[in-house]
């Protein structure tokens, strides 16, 4: 696309853009009859999860199995073998039933049967056969294993299934692995027995999807349908639109609000970007900067309470802590992410002399509230129930009920029965790809459990970090820090790089689960608190959405902005640099997470203030502007000072302030001179 394009995209073009960059939305075209069958299955999936979580008592394994059966069966119906969803209509011929291949229909039926085989066994019989499977058990487990890999390939691409396939080979042929990774190997029957159970495919990942994530995604869809998303965008415009470069600040606020209920970087980018990116370009932001601002803001949704992404709920199960603790821990790191973006777009606006929205372009607060104030009620109910100690599924069920009630009571844009049907189908459809990914991750986690890979990889990470630390700690001025501090630092760098590389082709949730499982041993050896370790991995997995060369959220934004995708991705990474620094901050000062061990308000205040000064200074360095343009050496000086702010402690903060003082004085003088020049 041309970089000067100013043509707004139609809803159809936006939907195609989302399908292009988000494989999870790339559904196959089908005729009305098969479409109706699939819609019934999707609505049944939503109704089942609502009923099972709110009103029924269903065995855990059976609940997980029913969820997996829905996911695998619908994956083969919604996603084709090839990416022929780009065709103008459903394919025809003897092999197709209303656009769906007959083999895919057969695979869907077999997938449902295999997924339900183990959960439907009597519990006593299943327990008796654990560790001693018969031929039928092994066959059904093998079918689920293979179908899970294929479902993940169809819905999210090749990367994750290939990684899972590598782990399968590693489990079986472990005796051929090098060095510390070597183990005795596992026979196929024993491998399937371990993977086809609660330690593998039916484990923590698919369990979190069945218990929590499905309901929260459904809530997000319903909340958007009743106008909560539009309320967020309008309130963001009222709050930030009038300031310099106002549309960019609106994008930040709106994306934070929207992302907090959607949890999808690409969907959030397309939804809010359709409105904010043209507005940013209109007031003078370059197209690549407008797209980058929206993409970076949208990726923050996965780390923004109260809903966040699926990883937050998996963290609840991993750590066995209340959801409110996870949300509390996420609060200020999310604030720092958006603070960093806000600083940089503000400086860019000042540097370019951009205006805010005029009074005629601004919505009136009373009109905004009158139109959609009732839409906020379900979110308020959700937050209240979580904070009061209710379980996540309980809170989500009543928030969903509130969405439906509000939808039918609203005086404008009232929800209809067909509208509710479509929302229930859309909510379930949004979970299919991530459900396939969760099942695929279960294979990897199962292998790690069977082989003890986590501790092996942990030892390798520590050894590699120690080698680097042994060299660096002998060099002045790095020798002021002891060897153990350098080991921790290089270990964190290695884990961060692994998260970014893996996250380039794997969904955030999958990246988080895999890397946490693999690096748990390293973090334990380093003495990093589990909550801190989980957040560290989670944040760097999210960062991959705006990290070139596979910055999918940035590429989707570039499609809306009409800008160069790679340039947009590079700019998005620069704007999101705070997200790359914040995890190091809370590792060295866990008080930033509020609920971590050793929390005190004094430590928290010092850490937060230092982080804000450091992130703000880094924004100045990258923007090349503070009160006036900076020279090249000044930018490097400010960048050095920013790292001293970020390092927790009053001493380093004081040194940073001392280094910044001459730059600030120079900036004041330069601004005064510019103001006095005719």
LOLOMAR-474870 format. One line per 3 residues: number of its first residue (from 1); their letters; for each residue y, z, x of C-alpha. Coordinates in steps of 0.02 Angstrom, whole numbers, plus 50000, padded with zeros to 5 digits. Example, Ala and Ser with C-alpha at 12.3 -4.5 7.8 and 13.67 -1.06 7.14 Angstrom:
% LOLOMAR-474870
1> AS> 49775:50390:50615 ~ 49947:50357:50684
***
This chain:
% LOLOMAR-474870
1> XXX> 50000:50000:50000 ~ 50176:49971:50054 ~ 50264:50125:50112
4> XXX> 50415:50089:50005 ~ 50321:50076:49844 ~ 50404:50169:49704
7> XXX> 50295:50113:49560 ~ 50223:50257:49460 ~ 50036:50246:49434
10> XXX> 49957:50237:49262 ~ 49831:50369:49206 ~ 49692:50242:49233
13> XXX> 49751:50208:49410 ~ 49760:50394:49446 ~ 49583:50418:49380
16> XXX> 49522:50275:49491 ~ 49612:50354:49639 ~ 49524:50519:49608
19> XXX> 49355:50430:49596 ~ 49392:50337:49759 ~ 49426:50492:49863
22> XXX> 49325:50621:49766 ~ 49143:50569:49757 ~ 49113:50713:49637
25> XXX> 49210:50615:49504 ~ 49127:50446:49536 ~ 49023:50440:49376
28> XXX> 48927:50284:49327 ~ 48986:50180:49178 ~ 48869:50183:49029
31> XXX> 48865:50124:48850 ~ 48913:50225:48698 ~ 48735:50277:48653
34> XXX> 48687:50345:48824 ~ 48862:50415:48839 ~ 48832:50513:48679
37> XXX> 48663:50577:48744 ~ 48740:50634:48908 ~ 48887:50713:48815
40> XXX> 48766:50814:48708 ~ 48676:50873:48865 ~ 48841:50921:48946
43> XXX> 48901:51017:48794 ~ 48731:51102:48784 ~ 48751:51154:48965
46> XXX> 48921:51232:48928 ~ 48859:51319:48771 ~ 48704:51384:48861
49> XXX> 48802:51460:49005 ~ 48928:51537:48886 ~ 48789:51613:48781
52> XXX> 48682:51668:48929 ~ 48826:51755:49018 ~ 48907:51833:48867
55> XXX> 48773:51877:48743 ~ 48594:51851:48808 ~ 48479:51943:48927
58> XXX> 48387:51810:49027 ~ 48282:51839:49182 ~ 48383:51795:49336
61> XXX> 48260:51668:49405 ~ 48242:51585:49235 ~ 48432:51576:49217
64> XXX> 48448:51497:49388 ~ 48307:51375:49348 ~ 48386:51319:49184
67> XXX> 48551:51293:49275 ~ 48465:51191:49411 ~ 48372:51089:49280
70> XXX> 48536:51042:49197 ~ 48615:51001:49366 ~ 48475:50892:49434
73> XXX> 48438:50804:49269 ~ 48620:50762:49235 ~ 48650:50709:49415
76> XXX> 48523:50568:49398 ~ 48604:50514:49235 ~ 48786:50527:49289
79> XXX> 48773:50462:49467 ~ 48689:50297:49507 ~ 48585:50254:49660
82> XXX> 48724:50142:49723 ~ 48911:50163:49699 ~ 48914:50035:49559
85> XXX> 49031:50145:49455 ~ 49169:50024:49511 ~ 49098:49889:49399
88> XXX> 49201:49839:49249 ~ 49065:49893:49130 ~ 48888:49962:49123
91> XXX> 48756:49850:49204 ~ 48634:49759:49091 ~ 48455:49697:49104
94> XXX> 48278:49752:49068 ~ 48292:49894:49195 ~ 48440:49974:49106
97> XXX> 48453:50076:48948 ~ 48633:50064:48893 ~ 48691:50057:49075
100> XXX> 48570:50187:49147 ~ 48424:50132:49255 ~ 48255:50175:49177
103> XXX> 48196:50245:49344 ~ 48344:50364:49345 ~ 48296:50421:49170
106> XXX> 48118:50453:49232 ~ 48184:50545:49384 ~ 48296:50652:49273
109> XXX> 48147:50704:49166 ~ 48038:50743:49316 ~ 48181:50840:49399
112> XXX> 48200:50950:49244 ~ 48012:50985:49239 ~ 48003:51027:49424
115> XXX> 48158:51138:49419 ~ 48086:51237:49273 ~ 47907:51250:49339
118> XXX> 47929:51404:49447 ~ 48050:51499:49332 ~ 47935:51474:49182
121> XXX> 47784:51548:49271 ~ 47743:51725:49211 ~ 47829:51844:49334
124> XXX> 47668:51933:49381 ~ 47579:51769:49418 ~ 47726:51702:49519
127> XXX> 47732:51862:49623 ~ 47545:51852:49653 ~ 47557:51672:49718
130> XXX> 47709:51706:49829 ~ 47655:51673:50007 ~ 47493:51591:49945
133> XXX> 47545:51437:49844 ~ 47418:51322:49764 ~ 47426:51132:49770
136> XXX> 47530:51120:49611 ~ 47657:51245:49677 ~ 47675:51146:49838
139> XXX> 47692:50981:49744 ~ 47823:51046:49624 ~ 47918:51130:49764
142> XXX> 47915:50968:49864 ~ 47982:50872:49714 ~ 48126:50995:49691
145> XXX> 48164:50987:49878 ~ 48170:50796:49883 ~ 48262:50781:49718
148> XXX> 48391:50908:49775 ~ 48426:50805:49932 ~ 48442:50645:49829
151> XXX> 48553:50729:49698 ~ 48670:50789:49834 ~ 48673:50616:49914
154> XXX> 48720:50534:49751 ~ 48855:50657:49702 ~ 48940:50707:49866
157> XXX> 48881:50580:49995 ~ 48764:50574:50143 ~ 48832:50708:50258
160> XXX> 48765:50867:50178 ~ 48591:50796:50138 ~ 48577:50735:50318
163> XXX> 48622:50908:50382 ~ 48493:50984:50264 ~ 48364:50857:50320
166> XXX> 48397:50904:50501 ~ 48367:51087:50457 ~ 48203:51040:50370
169> XXX> 48144:50951:50528 ~ 48200:51098:50632 ~ 48098:51218:50525
172> XXX> 47940:51114:50541 ~ 47957:51059:50722 ~ 48045:51212:50791
175> XXX> 47929:51219:50940 ~ 48015:51061:51005 ~ 48191:51135:50995
178> XXX> 48284:51172:51157 ~ 48323:51341:51234 ~ 48359:51488:51120
181> XXX> 48340:51379:50964 ~ 48151:51361:50993 ~ 48031:51443:50869
184> XXX> 47849:51422:50821 ~ 47871:51296:50681 ~ 47817:51312:50499
187> XXX> 47679:51218:50406 ~ 47738:51112:50258 ~ 47654:51221:50126
190> XXX> 47730:51379:50200 ~ 47898:51295:50218 ~ 47900:51239:50036
193> XXX> 47844:51412:49980 ~ 47992:51489:50071 ~ 48121:51361:50013
196> XXX> 48060:51347:49832 ~ 48113:51523:49785 ~ 48249:51655:49788
199> XXX> 48274:51640:49976 ~ 48309:51454:49964 ~ 48352:51333:49824
202> XXX> 48353:51471:49692 ~ 48453:51585:49805 ~ 48629:51647:49821
205> XXX> 48720:51479:49810 ~ 48641:51416:49649 ~ 48645:51594:49581
208> XXX> 48834:51607:49602 ~ 48852:51437:49517 ~ 48746:51491:49369
211> XXX> 48823:51664:49349 ~ 49007:51639:49388 ~ 49069:51472:49451
214> XXX> 49018:51370:49300 ~ 49113:51484:49183 ~ 49271:51484:49288
217> XXX> 49271:51295:49304 ~ 49249:51282:49116 ~ 49393:51405:49094
220> XXX> 49502:51299:49208 ~ 49468:51142:49107 ~ 49502:51230:48941
223> XXX> 49659:51313:49009 ~ 49727:51145:49064 ~ 49684:51068:48894
226> XXX> 49786:51200:48801 ~ 49940:51168:48907 ~ 49931:51298:49045
229> XXX> 49948:51166:49180 ~ 50103:51092:49101 ~ 50176:51266:49083
232> XXX> 50150:51294:49269 ~ 50235:51131:49316 ~ 50383:51163:49201
235> XXX> 50406:51342:49262 ~ 50398:51283:49443 ~ 50533:51155:49403
238> XXX> 50643:51287:49323 ~ 50619:51406:49470 ~ 50638:51288:49618
241> XXX> 50702:51119:49559 ~ 50888:51149:49584 ~ 50878:51194:49769
244> XXX> 50892:51072:49915 ~ 50745:50953:49911 ~ 50697:51034:49746
247> XXX> 50551:50920:49696 ~ 50455:50967:49855 ~ 50476:51151:49815
250> XXX> 50421:51115:49637 ~ 50265:51032:49709 ~ 50226:51189:49810
253> XXX> 50246:51308:49663 ~ 50159:51195:49537 ~ 50012:51160:49653
256> XXX> 49992:51346:49689 ~ 49986:51384:49503 ~ 49875:51236:49459
259> XXX> 49760:51262:49606 ~ 49735:51443:49558 ~ 49641:51384:49402
262> XXX> 49566:51218:49460 ~ 49495:51257:49633 ~ 49486:51071:49678
265> XXX> 49601:51002:49812 ~ 49587:50819:49763 ~ 49597:50846:49575
268> XXX> 49748:50959:49599 ~ 49830:50828:49711 ~ 49809:50691:49583
271> XXX> 49857:50797:49432 ~ 50019:50872:49498 ~ 50055:50734:49624
274> XXX> 50074:50606:49487 ~ 50233:50700:49436 ~ 50296:50779:49597
277> XXX> 50272:50638:49724 ~ 50382:50510:49634 ~ 50513:50647:49608
280> XXX> 50511:50690:49794 ~ 50533:50508:49842 ~ 50674:50491:49716
283> XXX> 50781:50624:49802 ~ 50751:50549:49975 ~ 50592:50620:50052
286> XXX> 50495:50488:50152 ~ 50337:50433:50058 ~ 50218:50503:50189
289> XXX> 50307:50672:50186 ~ 50303:50678:49995 ~ 50116:50642:49993
292> XXX> 50083:50767:50132 ~ 50180:50904:50042 ~ 50078:50882:49885
295> XXX> 49911:50872:49977 ~ 49945:51027:50082 ~ 50004:51126:49931
298> XXX> 49853:51072:49829 ~ 49726:51127:49960 ~ 49796:51302:49944
301> XXX> 49726:51315:49769 ~ 49554:51358:49836 ~ 49624:51512:49923
304> XXX> 49743:51565:49783 ~ 49696:51703:49660 ~ 49649:51731:49522
307> XXX> 49519:51591:49507 ~ 49510:51514:49682 ~ 49361:51403:49719
310> XXX> 49174:51425:49704 ~ 49166:51505:49877 ~ 49255:51661:49814
313> XXX> 49115:51699:49692 ~ 48981:51664:49821 ~ 49073:51786:49933
316> XXX> 49055:51917:49796 ~ 48866:51897:49801 ~ 48856:51883:49991
319> XXX> 48954:52042:50021 ~ 48906:52133:49862 ~ 49087:52182:49825
322> XXX> 49191:52168:49665 ~ 49284:52006:49633 ~ 49448:52101:49625
325> XXX> 49424:52150:49809 ~ 49402:51968:49857 ~ 49557:51920:49757
328> XXX> 49658:52061:49834 ~ 49605:52008:50008 ~ 49656:51828:49971
331> XXX> 49828:51869:49902 ~ 49938:51880:50057 ~ 49850:51748:50162
334> XXX> 49880:51629:50016 ~ 50062:51683:50010 ~ 50080:51646:50197
337> XXX> 50005:51473:50172 ~ 50135:51427:50041 ~ 50274:51516:50136
340> XXX> 50239:51404:50286 ~ 50246:51245:50181 ~ 50404:51306:50093
343> XXX> 50493:51337:50259 ~ 50450:51164:50324 ~ 50502:51067:50168
346> XXX> 50663:51168:50160 ~ 50705:51126:50341 ~ 50660:50943:50311
349> XXX> 50776:50940:50159 ~ 50918:51017:50259 ~ 50890:50898:50404
352> XXX> 50893:50746:50289 ~ 51032:50814:50178 ~ 50927:50800:50020
355> XXX> 50986:50859:49850 ~ 50900:50960:49716 ~ 50873:50910:49536
358> XXX> 51027:50888:49430 ~ 51056:50989:49272 ~ 51004:50838:49168
361> XXX> 50839:50827:49263 ~ 50798:51012:49242 ~ 50701:51077:49092
364> XXX> 50772:51224:48996 ~ 50676:51386:49015 ~ 50682:51431:48831
367> XXX> 50613:51261:48783 ~ 50474:51276:48912 ~ 50422:51447:48849
370> XXX> 50436:51398:48667 ~ 50321:51249:48694 ~ 50182:51331:48796
373> XXX> 50205:51519:48813 ~ 50046:51552:48714 ~ 49946:51453:48844
376> XXX> 49968:51595:48969 ~ 49874:51721:48861 ~ 49697:51674:48921
379> XXX> 49749:51688:49104 ~ 49829:51858:49072 ~ 49669:51917:48987
382> XXX> 49564:51853:49133 ~ 49670:51942:49263 ~ 49676:52103:49164
385> XXX> 49487:52109:49144 ~ 49454:52073:49328 ~ 49578:52206:49383
388> XXX> 49505:52331:49261 ~ 49336:52315:49346 ~ 49243:52200:49227
391> XXX> 49116:52082:49302 ~ 49177:51904:49335 ~ 49062:51826:49205
394> XXX> 49117:51951:49072 ~ 49301:51915:49109 ~ 49272:51727:49107
397> XXX> 49180:51730:48940 ~ 49324:51818:48853 ~ 49452:51708:48939
400> XXX> 49359:51556:48873 ~ 49359:51630:48698 ~ 49546:51659:48716
403> XXX> 49571:51476:48769 ~ 49482:51413:48614 ~ 49578:51532:48499
406> XXX> 49745:51486:48576 ~ 49702:51301:48569 ~ 49674:51310:48381
409> XXX> 49825:51422:48349 ~ 49957:51330:48450 ~ 50090:51253:48339
412> XXX> 50105:51099:48452 ~ 49964:50998:48533 ~ 49838:51095:48432
415> XXX> 49657:51079:48489 ~ 49537:50990:48371 ~ 49348:51001:48357
418> XXX> 49327:50833:48447 ~ 49450:50895:48579 ~ 49347:51053:48605
421> XXX> 49189:50948:48617 ~ 49269:50839:48752 ~ 49330:50992:48847
424> XXX> 49157:51072:48847 ~ 49082:50909:48910 ~ 49218:50888:49042
427> XXX> 49195:51067:49103 ~ 49008:51044:49128 ~ 49032:50873:49207
430> XXX> 49150:50950:49335 ~ 49012:51067:49395 ~ 48872:50941:49422
433> XXX> 48916:50884:49598 ~ 48956:51057:49663 ~ 48794:51119:49583
436> XXX> 48695:50987:49678 ~ 48784:51038:49838 ~ 48743:51221:49806
439> XXX> 48559:51182:49783 ~ 48560:51078:49942 ~ 48643:51219:50037
442> XXX> 48503:51331:49973 ~ 48383:51227:50079 ~ 48488:51260:50235
445> XXX> 48505:51445:50198 ~ 48317:51455:50170 ~ 48283:51376:50339
448> XXX> 48404:51496:50424 ~ 48312:51641:50341 ~ 48140:51575:50386
451> XXX> 48179:51540:50568 ~ 48309:51671:50611 ~ 48429:51533:50664
454> XXX> 48584:51636:50627 ~ 48553:51758:50768 ~ 48501:51618:50886
457> XXX> 48661:51520:50854 ~ 48762:51680:50864 ~ 48695:51713:51037
460> XXX> 48736:51534:51090 ~ 48915:51550:51025 ~ 48941:51714:51118
463> XXX> 48868:51643:51278 ~ 48978:51487:51271 ~ 49133:51591:51233
466> XXX> 49089:51708:51377 ~ 49080:51560:51497 ~ 49255:51504:51446
469> XXX> 49320:51682:51450 ~ 49251:51712:51624 ~ 49356:51568:51691
472> XXX> 49517:51599:51594 ~ 49523:51787:51621 ~ 49541:51762:51808
475> XXX> 49699:51656:51792 ~ 49872:51734:51790 ~ 49953:51773:51665
478> XXX> 49795:51765:51557 ~ 49720:51904:51664 ~ 49828:52030:51570
481> XXX> 49698:52021:51430 ~ 49525:52089:51464 ~ 49364:51987:51460
484> XXX> 49307:52049:51289 ~ 49471:51994:51207 ~ 49448:51819:51278
487> XXX> 49266:51814:51219 ~ 49324:51854:51042 ~ 49463:51725:51050
490> XXX> 49352:51583:51112 ~ 49215:51629:50988 ~ 49341:51613:50847
493> XXX> 49402:51446:50915 ~ 49224:51379:50922 ~ 49187:51435:50743
496> XXX> 49353:51363:50682 ~ 49315:51194:50763 ~ 49141:51193:50687
499> XXX> 49214:51227:50514 ~ 49341:51087:50530 ~ 49214:50960:50594
502> XXX> 49083:51002:50463 ~ 49214:51014:50325 ~ 49266:50835:50362
505> XXX> 49114:50771:50266 ~ 49050:50922:50169 ~ 49126:51012:50018
508> XXX> 49219:51173:50057 ~ 49092:51286:49973 ~ 48946:51208:50066
511> XXX> 49039:51221:50232 ~ 49077:51403:50199 ~ 48897:51450:50156
514> XXX> 48820:51357:50302 ~ 48942:51419:50434 ~ 48939:51599:50371
517> XXX> 48750:51598:50374 ~ 48742:51522:50547 ~ 48882:51623:50628
520> XXX> 48845:51791:50547 ~ 48754:51847:50704 ~ 48901:51803:50816
523> XXX> 49026:51895:50708 ~ 48912:52046:50701 ~ 48897:52050:50891
526> XXX> 49087:52034:50906 ~ 49114:52180:50787 ~ 49212:52078:50659
529> XXX> 49207:52155:50486 ~ 49102:52050:50363 ~ 49245:52023:50239
532> XXX> 49357:51963:50381 ~ 49221:51848:50450 ~ 49191:51770:50280
535> XXX> 49376:51737:50251 ~ 49394:51663:50425 ~ 49258:51534:50393
538> XXX> 49317:51501:50216 ~ 49496:51463:50268 ~ 49446:51341:50403
541> XXX> 49327:51252:50284 ~ 49472:51226:50164 ~ 49583:51163:50306
544> XXX> 49468:51012:50328 ~ 49536:50935:50167 ~ 49700:50898:50258
547> XXX> 49631:50872:50434 ~ 49618:50691:50494 ~ 49518:50584:50512
550> XXX> 49437:50632:50345 ~ 49582:50715:50254 ~ 49529:50669:50077
553> XXX> 49666:50764:49985 ~ 49797:50685:50097 ~ 49724:50511:50071
556> XXX> 49728:50534:49882 ~ 49911:50587:49895 ~ 49948:50436:50004
559> XXX> 49879:50325:49867 ~ 50006:50398:49745 ~ 50149:50396:49870
562> XXX> 50115:50220:49934 ~ 50113:50284:50113 ~ 50004:50262:50266
565> XXX> 49851:50375:50238 ~ 49829:50427:50419 ~ 50014:50466:50440
568> XXX> 50009:50565:50279 ~ 49856:50661:50342 ~ 49940:50703:50508
571> XXX> 50096:50764:50418 ~ 49991:50866:50296 ~ 49903:50951:50441
574> XXX> 50072:50991:50520 ~ 50135:51064:50355 ~ 49976:51165:50336
577> XXX> 49978:51233:50513 ~ 50005:51408:50442 ~ 49831:51400:50367
580> XXX> 49762:51368:50541 ~ 49850:51522:50611 ~ 49829:51648:50470
583> XXX> 49641:51674:50497 ~ 49674:51727:50676 ~ 49806:51848:50612
586> XXX> 49687:51939:50495 ~ 49546:51943:50623 ~ 49660:52035:50745
589> XXX> 49743:52137:50607 ~ 49627:52152:50455 ~ 49759:52254:50363
592> XXX> 49828:52088:50300 ~ 49677:52075:50185 ~ 49725:52239:50097
595> XXX> 49547:52298:50065 ~ 49479:52283:50243 ~ 49431:52436:50342
598> XXX> 49572:52526:50431 ~ 49706:52472:50307 ~ 49872:52564:50311
601> XXX> 50037:52509:50236 ~ 50120:52522:50406 ~ 49995:52404:50489
604> XXX> 50005:52288:50340 ~ 50196:52282:50343 ~ 50205:52249:50530
607> XXX> 50071:52114:50518 ~ 50150:52028:50367 ~ 50325:52031:50443
610> XXX> 50262:51964:50609 ~ 50161:51828:50524 ~ 50311:51772:50419
613> XXX> 50424:51767:50573 ~ 50292:51674:50672 ~ 50253:51547:50536
616> XXX> 50439:51521:50502 ~ 50472:51495:50688 ~ 50328:51374:50703
619> XXX> 50400:51278:50555 ~ 50566:51268:50648 ~ 50477:51203:50804
622> XXX> 50382:51068:50709 ~ 50534:51017:50605 ~ 50654:51013:50751
625> XXX> 50787:51096:50644 ~ 50848:51273:50613 ~ 51035:51280:50573
628> XXX> 51061:51118:50667 ~ 50948:50995:50760 ~ 50852:51068:50908
631> XXX> 50829:50989:51078 ~ 50653:50958:51142 ~ 50651:51108:51260
634> XXX> 50716:51220:51119 ~ 50572:51167:51007 ~ 50446:51216:51141
637> XXX> 50536:51381:51169 ~ 50531:51421:50983 ~ 50347:51374:50973
640> XXX> 50307:51496:51115 ~ 50405:51633:51027 ~ 50312:51601:50863
643> XXX> 50144:51647:50940 ~ 50216:51812:51000 ~ 50270:51851:50822
646> XXX> 50099:51809:50753 ~ 50008:51921:50877 ~ 50006:52087:50782
649> XXX> 50109:52228:50856 ~ 50288:52288:50877 ~ 50289:52254:51064
652> XXX> 50246:52070:51050 ~ 50363:52053:50901 ~ 50504:52127:51004
655> XXX> 50472:52006:51146 ~ 50471:51864:51022 ~ 50639:51918:50949
658> XXX> 50713:51931:51124 ~ 50656:51754:51163 ~ 50723:51687:50998
661> XXX> 50895:51766:51013 ~ 50973:51637:51132 ~ 50907:51494:51023
664> XXX> 50985:51571:50868 ~ 51152:51592:50959 ~ 51146:51412:51017
667> XXX> 51109:51356:50839 ~ 51255:51455:50768 ~ 51371:51378:50897
670> XXX> 51305:51203:50863 ~ 51325:51222:50675 ~ 51502:51287:50696
673> XXX> 51545:51139:50806 ~ 51471:51017:50680 ~ 51570:51097:50538
676> XXX> 51734:51085:50636 ~ 51706:50902:50683 ~ 51801:50787:50563
***
